[in-house]
Amino acid sequence: MRVGAAALAGGIFGALGTICFFLAFGTDYWLVASDNCGPYTWPTIGETDANGTELQFVNAVTISPASLTLHHEGFFWRCVFQVESTANEVLATFFTNQPESKVCVHGYLFPLPVTFGPVPHPSYDATAVFRGFWTVFMILALASALTGSFLLVCGIPFISHKLYKLGGAFLIISACLFLFVVLLFVLWMEVVDVERYILQERGETCIDMQVSLLYGLSFMVAAAGVPLQLLSGLIFMLVGRALLANK
């Protein structure tokens, strides 16, 4: 009875942790930022950049003097749109508040700027290492979470203690990898000149610009999933030991 209750608790914690990880991976609110720098341009098909991509620059957002440009970014998308100067940055990014003026581009290089213009670009040479580790750790963490969950589902009849131990180990690995993802993001936010990244080339023409940087909801969900997944993995490791002792 105690083993069954522990397995149930571990399953609940593990399911919540895995859901948190997939929400953090699939949503684009790791970074939320706003600035009053002025009009923002996004590249679209047209001219050729240094990477060989056909691009042309169009004015995607028209900013009035009393408005801000709001940015939010994640693994898949980088988005920008206009908000009132009194708007709350986090609340304005909710799905129910998305304006028609919102423009998004692929953000697969997040948390690094997408390379438009000269290569190497002085704004992001020093931070190039973040992209590789951040992406690899996140993909491996999700794969570990899925593998651990599959092994634990197979071990539900309490037949094999090895499945519980192995599944718990995969969940612990997943929690540690996502912890590295969170720490790398914090390091990027606190050490790298993120304001320059937000403004990019526009910063050269802005006077008295103000940039606000916030940790978004995706980051918070990812951080919340780490202890849940870690606790789940430890519980299933103990369940495996208890099953072995009862044999």
N, C-alpha and C positions, 0 to 999 in steps of 0.2 A: 504493500500500500504506500509506504513512504517513497519507494523507488518510483512508483507511478506518479505520485504527486510531484516529485522533483522533476521528472521528465516532462510533465505537463507545464510546470513553471518555466523550465528551460525552453520548451517549445514556444511558449508565449513571448518570452524575452527575445528569442532568436528570430521569430517572425517579425516582431516590431523592429528589431535592429536591421534586418534585411530590407524591410520596407523603407526604413529611413535612408539606407544606403542607395536604394534605387530611386527614391525621390530626389536625393541630392544629385545623383548622376543625371537624371532625366529633366530636371528643372534648371532654369538659367538665372538663378538669383544668388550666386556665390558673392559677387560684387555688386553693390548698389552705390551709385555715385551721381552727383548732380554738379552742374557748373553754370555760371552766368557769362560764359565766354562769348556766346553769340552763335550764329548759324553753324550747323554741322553738315559736312559733306560725306556721303558714302560713295564708294566706288561701284560702278556697274559696268556692263559690257561696253567696250569701246577701245580706248588706248591700250598699249602694251606696257606692263610694268617690268621690273627687273627679274621677276620670276617667269616671264613669258606669258603672263595672263593678260587677256584683253580687258582693258578697264577704261572707264571714263568717269569723271567726278561730277555728281549731280547734287544740287542743294536739296537734301531730304527733309530738313526741318527748318522752318522759319520761326525765329525767336523774336518775340516782342520784348521791349525793355523790362517789363514786369514779370517775365517768365524765366524759367530755368530749363536747361537741357538735362533730362534724366537718363542715366545709363543703367542697364543691368546686364550681367553677363554670366555665362555658365559654360559647361562643356560643349554644348551644341550651337548656341546662338549668342550673338552680341546685338543688343537692341538699344535704340535711342528714340526718345520722343519728348514732346514739349509738355511741361506741367506749369501750373501757376506757382508763383514764387512762395506762396504760403502753404503749398502742398507738403504732406509728409512723404519722404522718399520711399519708405518701406510700404506704406499703405497704397501709394500710387502705383506700385508694381503688381498689385493683385490682379488676377485675371479679369475681374469684373470692372476694372477701371482703365482698361486699355483703350487709348484713343485711336482714331482712324489715322492720325499722322505718324503712328509708330512704324519704324523701319528696322528690320533685322537683317543681319548677314551671318553667314556661317562663322562660328567661333571655335573651330577645331584647334586653333593654336592657343586657346585660353589655357593658363593665365598669362599669355604673352600677346602682344599686339600682332595682328595679321600684317604681313610684310607687304606694304605698298610703297613703291618708290625705290630708292637706292638700297642695294644689299652689299655689305652689311650696313644696317641702319644704326646710328649711334644711340638711339633710344632703347634698344633692347638687346644689344650684343651681350651685355653683362649679365642678363637674366636668362639667357638661352637654355641653361641647364634645367630650369624649372619645368619647362614643357615636358621633356622626356620622362623625368621621374614622376611628376604629378599624374600624367596620363597612365603610365605603366602601373603605378601603385593602385590607381583607381580601378583599372580593368582587372588586375589580379585580385583585388579585394572582392569585387563582385563575383568573379569566377570561384573564389574560395567559399564565399557565402552560399552560392548555389550548390557547389559540390558537397559542402557540409550538410546542407539541408536535405539533399538527396540521400546521403548515407544515413542520416537520422530517420528519414521516412522509411527506409528499408529496414531499420533496426527497431521499428515500433513494437513488434511482437516480443521484445525483450529476449530474443534468442541469442544474439551475438553481442558480447561486451565489446568486441573489437570495433564494431560499427559505431557504437556510441563514443568510444574513445577517439576514433579517427574523425568522426563527424564533429565532435567537440574541438579537436585540434584544428580542423579547417575553419571553424567559426572564430577561434582565437586568432588564427593567422589573418582572417579577414578583418577583425577588429584592429589588429596592429597595423595592417597596411592602410586602412582608412585613417587611423591616427596619424600616420606619416603624411597622408594627403592633406589632412587638416593642418598639421604643423607646417608643411611646405607653403600652404596658402597664407597662413599667418606670417611666415617669414617673408613672403612676397609682399604682403600688405604693409608690413612694418619696416622693412629694410629698403625695398626698391622704391624708386621715385614714381609711385603710382599716379600722382597728380599729373606728371608729365605724360604718362601713358594715356590718361583720360583726355587731356588737351591735345596731345600730339602736335601736329603742325600749327594748329590754331593758337597755341599758347604764345607764339611769337607776335601775334597781332592783338592779343588781349591786354587790356589795361585794368589793373586792380581786380583781376578775376578772383573768384572765390570757388573753391572746389571742396565738396563734402564727400567723404568716403565712409561707407558703412559695410559691415559684414551682413550679407543678405540671409534670407531665410533658408536657402539651400545649404549654406555653410552651417547654420545653427542645427538643421536637421541632421547633417552628417555628424556633427559633434555629439548630438544626443544619441545617435545610433551606436557609437563606439562602446560606451559602458554596457549598453543592453546586449550587444553581440558578445562582448567579453564575458559578461556574467553568464550568458547562455552556454558558451563554450565550456566554462569551468564547471557548470552544473552537469553537463553531459559527460564530461570527463569523470566526475565523481559517480555518476550513475553507472558508467562502465566499470569502474572499480567495484562498486557495490554488487553488480551482477556477477563479476568474477569471484568475489568473496562468497557469494551464495551458492556457487556451484560445488 
